[in-house]
Amino acid sequence: MRRKLVLVITLTIAFSCCTFLVRSSSGFTQDDDIEIGLYYYVWYDEGYGNRHWNSTPLGENTSSLLWNVVDTPILGFYNSQNTTVIKQHLEWFKELGIDFLIISWWGMNSYEDNSTKTIFSIVEQDDYLIEIAIMVEAFNWSGVYNFKTIYDYIYNTYVTPYESIYMQLDDLPLVCFFNDKNMTGTEAQRDAIYSDGRFTSRIVGHNDYVDWWFGIPCSVDNSTVPPLSPKDGMICVEPRYDDQFLGREKNSTFDEDLTEDLYDKQWNKAITLANESKVKYVTIYSWNEYHERSQIEPHISMDGNYILSPFYKTKCYTQIIPEFSLFLILSMFMIATLVAVIIYRRKHTVQMQKISSSNLN
């Protein structure tokens, strides 16, 4: 009996430990019901002072804008088209269990378009298990957009050649549109966005007409609780928002030095809703939007500290915490088994003592 009890205790510890250490290879739960995505910005050119690394935007009506950055990536001020940088990012995405990327895209034949082509090519050639979708940004300052031309270009450049890695939603390729007033502000523009039957289209942002809420809190929404987008069960989390260095008329800062637990609170909200079966997609704003300081990419802060916590918190939340309920179930089962064995052993011991005492008498 003693050997059996030791065996049960050993098995209980082993099962508990193994269950706690189980990780999903990619995604929010072990059965991949919930997918994790990243907003990925590919507008950087190499070197401080160059494109988006503390530079002034090019184009009309941009004299009041600054692309200031105060944090430094661990990889340095990189070029978004550098294959070594892209592959390192993809390795980090794999480590985090990221299922899909939403790439910020600024028009046909733009710098970001060329970056995006390189990323698609590398993902396919190197067999990375990740999907990609395009988010169309307000690249035309005039506010005039030919949505059919945009759709045709995306379809021919990204969907058809990369069908196996282009992300689908509702069995169609997904295209997102950021809710800039010059691109999505009118009903006619939104009707045009939703009119192409080849795609599933989603407007992303902060206006009351959007399909997916994005990056909250921010300059136009000070809520620290991420809202659920019920249409697709999508929720967006972010570690920080800080636009005080961009020269805007009004500054908005939330969790400036990452000590207010904004990221934890947002992930906890996402997990709570996931446990209620309301979440299908979690998106993270962002991998590397350094201007608004929402990046989870490992970096060095302006005071010289290495900032790794958003990356590793992401790894924790996407791969460990969601399995906690399973850990509890199996552990409680094993504990219950152990308790039953202990009770049985005690009863057996008492019975044996009574028999022994009776024999003596």
N, C-alpha and C positions, 0 to 999 in steps of 0.2 A: 504493500500500500504506500509506503514511504517513497518508493521509486516512482510509482505512478503519480504521486503528488508533485514530486520534483519535475517530472516530465511535463505535467500540465502547466506548472509555473513557467517552465522554459518556453513552451509553445506560446503561452500568453504574451510573454515579453517579446518573443520573436515576431509574432503576428502584429503586435502593436507597433513595434519599431518599423517593420516592413511597410505597414499601412501608412504610417506617418511619412515615410520617405518616398512613397509613390508619387511620381510626377507625370503630368500629361506631357507628351512629347511636343505638342503644339496646341495651344488653346486653353480655354478657361476651365473646362471640366474634362474628365477622363474620356467621356464619350463624344467630345468635340461638338456638343450642342451649341456652345457659345464660342464665337470666333473673336479674336483680338486683332485690332488694326492700328496702324500708326499713320499720322499725317506726316508726310516726308517732303522736305523742301530742298529743291535741287537747283537753286539759283546762285550758288556761290562760285566765285573764281578765286584762284589761289593767291594768298598774300593779303595781309592787313592793308586796308585802304582800297582794295579792289572790289569788284562786284559783290555787294551786300555785306562785305566785311568792313563796316564803318565807311560807307560811301554814300553819295547822293544819287537818288534814282534818276534814270534817264527818261526823257519823254516830256510831254506837255503837262502843265499844271502841277509840277512836282517841286517847285522851288521851296515850299514849306516843309517838305518831307526829308527825313534823314534816315539812312539805314545804319544807325549806330549799333554797335555791339560792345558790351563790357565784359563778356565772358569769352574764354578761349577754349575751343575744343581740344581734347587730349591729342587729337591727330593734327593739331595746328590749324591755321586758317586755310582750309583745303579747297580743292577744286572739285565741284560736284560731278565732274565728268571723268575724274581720275579713277581708273579701274581698280587700283589698289585700295583707295578709299571706299569705293562702292562695295568691294568684296569684304572689307572689314565691317562695314555697316551690315551687310547681309549675314555675316557670321554672328554679329551681336543680335540681330533680329532672330536668328535661329536659336540662340541661347535663351532669349526671352520667350520663345514660343509664339512669335508673331505669325498670324495667319495671312494677313493682307496689308498692303500699303495703299494709301491714297496720296498720289503725287500731285503737288501743286504745279499746275501747267498754265503757261502764259502765252498760248497762241502758237500757230503753225510756224515752224522754222525759227522759233525763238531760242534763246540760250537754254531755257528749261526744257524745250522740246528736244533739243539735241541731247541733253542730259538724260531725259526719259528714254530715248531710243537706246542709249548705252546701257541703262539699267535693265530694260526688257531683254536685251541681247545677252547680258551676263547671266541673268536669272535662268534663261532658257538653256544657254550653253553649259552652265555649271550645275544644272538640275537642282536649283534651290527650291525647296517646297514652300513656296510663298506665292500668293496671287497679287495682282496689281490692278488698280483702277485709277482713272484720271479725274482730277478735280479742276474744272475750268475756272480760272481766275479772270478778273475784269481787266483783260490785257489791252482793251481798246478804249483810250481815254475819251473818244468821241461819243461812246455809248451806243454805237451802231454795231450790231452783231448779226452775222448770217449764220444762224444755228444749223441749217442744213449743211453748209460748207464745213462747219466745225465737226458735225457728226460724221460726215463723209470722210474727213481727214482722219479722225480717230479710228473709225472702222477699218479703213484701208491701211493705216500705219501701225496700229496696235492690236486691234481685235483679230483681223484675219490672219496676220502672220504669227500671232502669239495666242491662238485660241485656247491652248492648254493652260496658260498662266494668267490670262486676263480674267479678273474677278467678275463673277455673275451674281445677280440678285434677281430672284423670281425667274430664273432660267434665262436671263438676258444679260448682256454686258452692262456693267454699271458705269454711269458717268455722273459725277457730282458737279454742281455749279455753286460757287460761293455767292452769297447774297448781296453783292454790290448793287447799289441802287441804279447804276447805269446799265446793268446787265439783266437784273431780275426784278427790278422795281415795279414794272407795269404788268398788268394782267395779260396783255398781249405778248410780252416777252415770256412770261411763264407758260402761257399756252403753247408758244413755239418750242419751248424747252421740252415740254411733255408730249410733243406731237410725233416724235420719231419712234416708230414701232420696233425698230431694231434694238433699242436700248431700254433699260430701266434707268430713269433719271431721278436724281434727288437734289433738291436745293438745300444747301448747308449754311448755317449761320445763326443769326440772332433775331431776325424779324419774325413777326407773328405768322407769316405764310410759309416758313421753312418746313422741310420734311425732317431734317435732322438738326437738332441743336448741336452747337459747336463751341468749344472753348469758353466755358462759363466757370468762373467770373471773367469779366473782360471790361473794356472801356465803356460798353453800353449796357452791361448787366452786372450788378454787384452781388448777385446771389452766389453763395459758396456751395450750394447744393446742386449737383448736376441733374438737369431735368431728363426724364425719359422721353424718347421719341417713339410713341406707341405704334406708329405705322409699321416699323420694322423691328421693334424691340431694341433700339439702338440707344446707347448712352455713352457720352464722351467725358473722359476724366482728364485733368491736367494738374501738374505739380505746382505751378506758379504762374502768375500773370504780372508783368511789370513793364509798362511802356514809358516810364518817366524819362528815359534817355533819348526819346525819339523826336523831341521838339514839338510835341503836340500841344494844342491850347489847353487841354485838360489831361492830367495824368491820372492813371489808375494803377494801383499797386496792391497785389494780394500775395501774402506770404513771401515777402521780398528775400529773406535769407533762409527760407525753407525750414523755419522753426515753428510754424503755426499748424503743422499737420494737415494742411489743405489736401494734399494728395491722399493721405490715409483716410480722411473723412469722405473724399469722393469715391475711393475704391470701396469703402465700407458700404456706402449707399448703393453702389453697383452690385455688390455681393448680396445685400439685403434683397434687392429687386430680383436678382438672379435666383435666389432661393424661393422666391414667389413665382418663378417661371415666367417672368416678364421680360427678361433680357435675352436677346439672341446675338447681339453684337456689342462689343465694347471698343470704342476708338480712343486713342490717346493723342491729345494735343500737347506736345508734339515730340517728334524725334529731334528736330533741329531748327526750330524757329527761334533764332537767337535774338531777334529784335524785341520780341515781347517776352523773352526769357522763359518760355514754356518748355524748353528742351529737357529731355531725359537723357540725351547723349552725354557720356562722361566728359566733363569739362573742368576748367579751372576758373574760379570766380574772380571778380575784379580785385578781391583782397588777397589773392594768391592761394586760396584753399582749393584742394582737389574735391570736386563735387561728384560723388559716385552714388549717393543715396537714392536719387530718383530711378536710376537704372536698376539697382538691386532691389528696391522696393517693388518695381514693376515685375521683376523676375519672381519675387515672392508671391505677389498677388495673382499673377497669371498661372503659376505652376504649383503652388503649395496650398495656400489658404482655401481655395474652393474645394479641395478634397477633404477639408477638415471634418465635414459632416460624415463622410464615409469612414474616416479615422475613428470618429466617436462610435459609430454603429458597430464596427468590428471589435473595437477595444472593449466596449460595454458588453458585447456578447462573450468575449473571452474572459472578462472579469466575472461576469455572471457564472460562467462555467467553473472558474476557480473557486468562487464563493460556494457553489453547490458542492464541489469536491471537499472543501474544508468542513462544511456542515456535516456532510456524510461521514467524514473521517471522525469528527467529534462524536457523532451519535454512535458510530461503530466502537470507538474507544470506551464510551460510557457503557455500552452493552457488554463489552469484553470485561470491563471492571466488575460489572454486576455478576457475570458468570463466574469470574475468578473468585469473587467474594462468596458466592453461593457454594462453590466447591470447597472453599476453606471451612465453611460452616458445616 
